[in-house]
Amino acid sequence: MKKFNNILALLLISLSVSAFSLEKADIIYTGGWFGLPYNLIGDLPLGHVGIFAGTELKDGKIKAVIIDCVPDYFKPGGIRKVSWKHFTHNFSYPYYGNRTTPQKPTQAQREAIVSMANSMLKPKAYSFTHESQKGPNKFDCVGFTEYLYEKVGLNPTPDDQDSGWGWPLTPSEQFYATVANTSEQNLSYINLIKKKDLNEYESLRNISVNYQSDIAVPQSWQED
Amino acid sequence: MVKKTILTALIFSMPALIWASSDNILSQLKSDPSNENLISQVSVFALEKEDFLNKVLEEMASPDNPSSYRCSLAKAVSATQKDIAYVKTAQLLARSGGDLEICLSKAVGDTKNPYASAALESNVEEFIYGSDKGGEKDIKKKIAAINSIWSLGEIGSKEVMEKLEKYYNGSDEVLRINIVFSMGKLKNNKVLPYLRKIAQNASESMAVRSAAYEMIDELEGK
């Protein structure tokens, strides 16, 4: 039994290593103001969008590198290079995930997006009126990511949704037009594995299987 | 004498004026549910007048009202910090779905609702272990689960660290990053050793490890 658990542990760890995860040039999202799904900003309560530019080693620690565009009065403001803390506005909004175009960018396109984003860093670059959402000089957060992708020949949001003069290109529309860059197998991430966890994992798998059979859908799943 | 009469008239008409404006404020909020000023005003009225609080709770519970309006009412009454408001909001979260569930699962964290933990845990567990198995067949369920993890961190009940550890082991990368952020908000002596373990785990993705390193820095005041 112990041998079986060890084999299962190794299998799960190898699956976790091979599973997709956040990649350079993925478009990343946070929740938004008040968490409300406004008509104005679209169906989902998305607030902010940026480009994941990879990670770097600093003082022996792994640091996320995120390039985004925010109002000039932010510190830092404009097109800036930050990590999780600033991207989530001091951890005040949840992280909603990483997405990319349905036609996934090649490695060369990913490198080009990040390199271009790095070359555009400047403190005053935000379009408060959203009239020049996609640049070339002033942007908003979603327009900035759209601009970078379009420059390498990819189009995250269909053109009939981004008029170029401002709304209605919303983070929510871009979120729906793109696809999650994750693997369906991600559930197999069991990284701090212990025997106890393995047993728990097996019992959780059983719960999953049971849910697929004839158990009534919980009331809280129904549309309110 | 004239002054006295006007003053007396004003004093006697005040309750009517308050009612009129408190009534009016609900219809204003219904048409502009994201207006923070209106939410604050509803909260003040609810704090001052029990009748008004009950009316708001009724409006909040009514499925005939739009989700965004109901969620704004939940935020307004929760800001009164009255037990009845917290309990009713937590009960509504437990039976809600779709947009209302997304919104309430964040609102109870914003207002640190002490009765919401069970409903939040249920959201996360239904998402991770339910028929979606943590996938994105219904993105709204995933967003509600993410908001729930965020709120569990904000509320920070005693048992939450244990729950977050359990969720970490069954979640995808997006949820794990949020779990790390929530752990970093807890006042629990298990947090730092656990985050260090994640940060140093070579099998973990670089994105999650970077989140763990950043939360460790936050906790250590760097």
Interface residues (C-beta under 8 A of the other chain):
Chain A: I13 S16 V17 S21 L22 G31 W33 F34 G35 L36 P37 Y38 D43 L44 P45 F52 T55 K61 I62 K63 A64 S83 W84 K85 T88 F91 Y93 P94 Y95 Y96 G97 N98 A180 T182 E184 N186 L187 Y189 I190 N191 L192 I193 D197 E200 Y201 L204 I207 S208 Y211 Q212 P218 Q219 S220 W221 Q222 E223 D224
Chain B: P33 S34 E36 P63 S67 S68 C71 S72 K75 A94 R95 S96 G97 G98 D99 L100 E101 I102 C103 K106 A107 D110 A119 S122 N123 E126 I128 Y129 G130 S131 K133 G134 G135 E136 I139 K140 K141 K142 I143 I146 N147 I149 W150 K166 Y168 N169 G170 S171 D172 E173 V174 R176 I177 N178 F181 G184 K185 K197 I198 A199 N201 S203 E204 S205 M206 A207 V208 R209 S210 A211 Y213 E214 D217 E218
